[in-house]
């Protein structure tokens, strides 16, 4: 963390701000309206990068959880917890932006499409993960239970894609796009990735500082 700190503290916030401003400018000033869906289609440039960040966050949870079970290094447990929280933020954004898009296009805020249903399942699994961490206490046993849940939960992501192939749904697929749309999507993806990284760093550092404070308190009590 110390090697990454100068970049994360000095460069990453400005990089996130710059790319986010560029992304917003491209979404609202550069890219044209989609021919069929019109103005509401622009929410796609926030929806899809949020979905990718969701998957990234939960894959980090699974990878860090597996590393914690294998090595017992507390850092990986903190990384898994931070990634789960950030992943849940973006997963919630996915559900909200999807509902906003669905209302004018489908005429309803929600429908139990296979892909939508699997995303809700994914959200529920990691909501349970965070509840376990919050209500179970900060113990090694709870950390191991959470690591197992985080690993199992990520299996919903490939199932999400399999479900789309097995059951026909009405969720739109990403087809060929005009160059302006493709460049806008790329810019938004970079901006959201920078935002994800910055948020993950801030939360991981917060958890690490809390861990250090807890350790110092225990040492103070032991020596008192």
C-alpha positions in Angstrom: 0.0 0.0 0.0 2.8 2.4 0.8 4.2 2.1 -2.7 0.8 2.9 -4.2 0.0 5.7 -1.8 1.8 8.6 -3.7 -0.1 7.8 -6.9 -3.4 7.2 -5.1 -3.3 10.3 -3.1 -1.8 12.8 -5.6 -2.6 11.5 -9.1 -5.6 9.3 -8.9 -8.1 12.0 -7.6 -7.2 14.4 -10.4 -7.2 11.6 -13.0 -10.6 10.5 -11.8 -11.9 14.1 -12.0 -10.5 14.7 -15.4 -11.7 11.5 -17.0 -15.2 12.0 -15.4 -15.5 15.5 -16.8 -14.4 14.3 -20.2 -16.9 11.4 -20.0 -19.8 13.7 -19.0 -18.9 16.1 -21.8 -18.9 13.2 -24.4 -22.2 11.8 -23.1 -24.1 15.1 -23.1 -22.3 17.1 -25.8 -20.6 14.8 -28.2 -22.4 11.6 -28.8 -25.7 11.8 -30.8 -29.0 10.4 -29.7 -29.7 6.8 -30.5 -32.1 6.6 -33.4 -34.8 4.4 -31.7 -34.5 5.0 -28.0 -33.6 8.7 -28.1 -32.3 10.7 -25.2 -32.9 8.0 -22.6 -30.3 5.8 -24.3 -27.5 8.0 -22.9 -28.0 6.3 -19.5 -26.4 3.3 -21.1 -23.0 5.0 -20.8 -23.3 4.9 -17.0 -25.1 1.6 -16.8 -22.7 -0.6 -18.6 -19.4 0.6 -17.0 -21.2 0.3 -13.6 -22.0 -3.3 -14.4 -18.3 -4.0 -15.4 -17.2 -2.4 -12.1 -19.6 -4.5 -10.2 -18.1 -7.7 -11.7 -14.6 -6.4 -11.1 -15.4 -5.6 -7.5 -16.9 -9.0 -6.7 -14.1 -10.9 -8.5 -11.7 -9.0 -6.3 -13.7 -10.1 -3.3 -13.4 -13.7 -4.4 -9.7 -13.5 -5.2 -8.8 -11.7 -2.0 -11.0 -14.1 0.0 -9.3 -17.1 -1.5 -5.9 -15.5 -0.7 -7.0 -14.9 2.8 -8.1 -18.5 3.3 -4.8 -19.7 1.8 -2.3 -17.4 3.5 -4.2 -15.9 6.4 -2.9 -12.4 5.6 -5.2 -9.8 7.1 -4.6 -7.4 4.2 -6.5 -9.7 1.8 -9.5 -9.8 4.2 -9.6 -6.0 4.4 -9.3 -5.8 0.6 -12.2 -8.3 0.2 -14.4 -6.2 2.5 -13.5 -2.9 0.7 -14.1 -4.4 -2.7 -17.5 -5.9 -1.6 -18.6 -2.4 -0.4 -17.6 -0.7 -3.6 -19.0 -3.5 -5.7 -22.3 -3.1 -4.0 -22.3 0.7 -4.7 -21.9 0.0 -8.5 -24.3 -2.9 -8.4 -27.0 -0.6 -6.9 -26.2 1.9 -9.6 -26.8 -0.8 -12.2 -30.2 -1.6 -10.8 -31.3 2.0 -10.5 -30.1 3.1 -14.0 -31.6 0.0 -15.5 -35.0 0.8 -14.0 -34.8 4.5 -15.1 -34.1 3.2 -18.7 -36.8 0.5 -18.5 -39.7 2.9 -17.6 -39.9 4.8 -20.9 -38.6 1.9 -23.1 -40.5 -1.1 -21.6 -43.3 0.8 -19.9 -42.5 -0.7 -16.5 -39.8 0.0 -13.9 -39.0 -3.7 -13.5 -39.6 -7.0 -15.1 -38.2 -10.4 -14.1 -36.0 -10.8 -17.1 -33.4 -13.6 -16.6 -30.5 -11.2 -16.6 -32.2 -8.7 -14.3 -33.1 -11.5 -11.9 -29.5 -12.8 -11.7 -28.3 -9.3 -11.0 -30.7 -9.1 -8.1 -29.5 -12.4 -6.9 -25.9 -11.1 -7.1 -26.8 -8.0 -5.1 -28.6 -10.1 -2.5 -25.6 -12.4 -2.0 -23.1 -9.6 -1.4 -25.7 -7.7 0.8 -25.7 -10.8 2.9 -21.8 -10.8 2.8 -21.8 -7.2 4.2 -24.4 -8.0 6.8 -22.3 -11.0 7.9 -19.3 -8.7 8.3 -21.2 -6.0 10.1 -23.3 -8.1 12.4 -21.0 -11.1 13.0 -18.2 -9.1 14.5 -14.5 -8.6 13.5 -13.3 -12.1 14.2 -11.2 -14.6 12.2 -14.1 -17.1 12.1 -16.4 -14.5 10.6 -13.7 -13.4 8.1 -13.4 -17.0 6.9 -17.1 -17.5 6.6 -17.3 -14.2 4.6 -14.4 -15.3 2.4 -16.3 -18.5 1.5 -19.5 -16.6 0.8 -17.6 -14.1 -1.4 -16.1 -17.0 -3.4 -19.4 -18.8 -3.8 -21.2 -15.5 -4.7 -19.0 -14.7 -7.6 -20.2 -17.9 -9.3 -23.4 -16.0 -10.0 -21.6 -13.9 -12.6 -20.9 -16.7 -15.1 -24.4 -18.0 -14.3 -25.8 -14.6 -15.3 -24.3 -15.0 -18.8 -25.4 -18.6 -19.1 -28.9 -17.7 -18.1 -29.2 -15.3 -21.0 -28.3 -18.0 -23.4 -30.6 -20.6 -21.8 -33.7 -18.4 -21.3 -34.7 -15.8 -23.8 -35.1 -12.4 -22.2 -35.9 -8.9 -23.4 -32.7 -7.3 -22.0 -31.0 -5.6 -25.0 -27.6 -6.8 -26.2 -24.7 -4.6 -27.1 -24.5 -4.7 -30.9 -22.3 -2.8 -33.3 -22.2 0.9 -32.4 -21.3 4.1 -34.2 -17.7 5.3 -33.7 -19.0 8.2 -31.6 -20.9 5.9 -29.3 -18.0 3.5 -29.0 -15.5 6.3 -28.1 -18.0 7.6 -25.5 -18.4 4.2 -24.0 -14.7 3.8 -23.8 -14.2 7.1 -22.1 -16.9 6.3 -19.6 -15.4 3.0 -18.9 -12.0 4.6 -18.2 -13.6 7.2 -16.0 -15.6 4.7 -14.0 -12.6 2.5 -13.6 -10.6 5.4 -12.2 -13.5 6.1 -9.8 -13.7 2.5 -8.7 -9.9 2.4 -8.0 -10.0 5.6 -6.1 -13.0 4.6 -4.0 -11.4 1.2 -3.3 -8.2 2.8 -2.2 -10.0 5.2 0.1 -12.0 2.4 1.7 -9.1 0.1 2.0 -7.0 2.8 3.7 -9.9 3.5 6.0 -10.2 -0.1 7.0 -6.4 -0.4 7.5 -6.3 2.7 9.8 -9.2 1.2 11.8 -7.2 -2.0 12.1 -4.2 -0.2 13.3 -6.2 1.8 15.9 -7.8 -1.5 17.2 -4.4 -3.1 17.5 -3.0 -0.1 19.4 -6.0 -0.2 21.8 -5.5 -3.8 22.5 -1.8 -3.3 23.1 -2.6 -0.4 25.5 -5.1 -2.5 27.4 -2.6 -5.4 27.6 0.1 -3.2 29.0 -2.2 -1.2 31.4 
